[in-house]
Every structure is written in C-alpha cells, then in structure tokens.
Amino acid sequence: MTILDRYIIKKILATFFYVVLILVAIITVIDLTEKIDKFATNNLGIAQILGYYADFIPWISGLLAPITVFIAVVYVTSRMAAHTEIIAILSSGVSFRRLLVPYFIAASIIAALSFFLNGWVIPKSNQERLDFEMQYFKKNNQYSRSNIHMQIEPNVYLFIQNFNNSTNTGYQFSLERFDENRLIDKLSAENIQWDTAKLKWTLRYWKRKQVDSIFHVRQTPLTFGTNGGAMDTTLSITPKDFESNDRGYDGMTIPELNEHIKKMRFRGSTGVEIYEVEKQIRFATPFTIFVLVFMGAIVSSRKSRGGTGFQIALGFFLSFIFILFFTMTRTYAETGSLAPFAAAWLPNGVFTVIALAMYKYVPR
C-alpha cells in the first residue's frame, strides 16, 4: 500500500463517518421534535429518552451507510479533481484502474463493518427500540386476524376463523392430524383462549373425532359448560404467533431471520416474502457499497469548471434514483410480484451495468 493509497483511504473513511454523523444528527433532531409530545405524555425521563436514541442512532446509521459512502466518495473525488490531484496522479503513470484500488479497500472496510453491524449487532438494539415504541407509542395496538391457517407440527394443521389479541381468544377453532393424507384426528371448539397463569390454551364447547380406520369413527359429543366442560391443552403456539409484527425483522439477526423464515414456511404462513427480502438485502448491501463507490469515483473524477457543486448534485440525483428503484423492487417483492432474490440484487445489477458504461468515458 502506497502513500497515495493511504491518503485516499483516510480521506474517504473520514468523510464517510463525518457525513454519517451530520445526517444522523439531523434525523435525530427531526425525530425528537416529532416525538417530544409523546415523551412528555408518558412522563419519560432524560435517561429513558437517551436510552431510546442510543438504539435509534445505530439503526439509522445502518440504513444510511450505502448512500452515505456514495456521497463521501463523490465529495472526496470531486475535491481531488478540482485541485487537479486526479490529473497529476494519472499523468504520473498511474492508471485509473489502479487509482480505484484504495477506493475498493475503503469500500471493503465499510462493507464488512456494515454487514457485521446490520447482521448481528444492530438487530439487538432494534429489538429494544421496538419494545420501547410498543410500550409507549403503540399502547392501543389491538387487532384481530381472520382465517388463520398454519401447520404447527408435521401433519398437524390448525385453523382459527377469528383471533382477537386484546382477549387472546380465537373463535371456531379446529386442529386436524393426518396420516398419509388421511384425517385420523380432529379437535374442534367454539372458542379457544390463552390462560396466562397456566400458559396453556383453554378450549370451550369442544368435540373430538378420531378415526381408527376407514370403517371405525370414534366421536366425543359436544361438551357444554364453562367449568367441567372446559379443557386445557398444550399447543406448540402462543398468542405471539398471531401478532401483526410490523417490521419485526428489524429486531432479528441473520440466524434468527433464517429460523423465522424456516418456521413460517413450515407453517404455511403468509408474509414470508417480507422476511426473505430482508434477508437478501442484508447480503446484498455490502455489494451495493462497492457498486456505489465505483460509480461515485467515476462520476466525480472529471474536473468541472463549475467546481464540485455539479458532481455533488449529480451524486445526490443518482442516490435518489437508486433509492427509488430499490424501494420499488422491494415493494413488488413483498407483495409476491417479484422474487426476493431479484428484489435485493436487481438494483445492484442495473447500476453495475450503468457504472461499467460510464467507465468508458472517464479520463485515462
């Protein structure tokens, strides 16, 4: 590594962390302004508010990393071009391809740090942030779900027509067990309620039908009553499995995402695409950083008579296009119209092609 390499790497990393600090500070002030009434309503102290933003800041920093590194590269390179440093470097016999080496070294450092933080560290703080918001900002988070179908064990399927989280009660419950595609046991009840003391489900007005063979059916008649007629049972699910967990993936590490996706697929749950997209994005983000660094260096390496303003404005414009494209592909994937893998990697592929096309016109 030459002195020039260390110079460029130092400039990029210093600018990157400085821009992150500035943007995070601005976003934090805006967020604090929006939530100050909620903090006051809940009588939260300074320590609690600071604790919340200690979890909020890493989350925002992780989201901003790819775009921030692009802005940093555009700023550093355009400044070097304005001071004719790029021309001097190329005139000394250094090729533009060799000039990109320190850029990619800096990108590797940022990408590795981003992947580790977004994959394992930030989700832990996100979980605390989400719990805080649920406790103080979403107190009336009541909901009901309809027509719940899921597989809870091998060959065991559950159906609940309606479930209300405020009472942890489900209505028109049935549990069916199959053996080689043949129904052998069916347990149904008018309602099923979670007992928080026993940590079990209580079935009311229940009946059970068991099939020993094709010709022999044993049926337990409908049982009425609220005391002796009720039955406690243990299932491999809890009310938490029915929660409407908006952006719950933010609080999951990569291993936890894998486990959750596996569980959702096993149960046949809807919405698994959302978690698959998030998983693919976490693996695609490091590559996104390389693509944006490459494009940023190309965009800003040519000296402009108008100074660095045009290159920086162009950088922001391309950042906006990338975010718009990324948001569109993610939305289509979450609705099932696009494969999660394509949603995460298509923006990278398209912008890589654009960057390679632009590479032909950079000064040599």
Order of alpha helices (4+ residues) and beta strands (2+ residues): alpha-alpha-alpha-alpha-alpha-beta-beta-beta-beta-beta-beta-beta-alpha-alpha-alpha-alpha
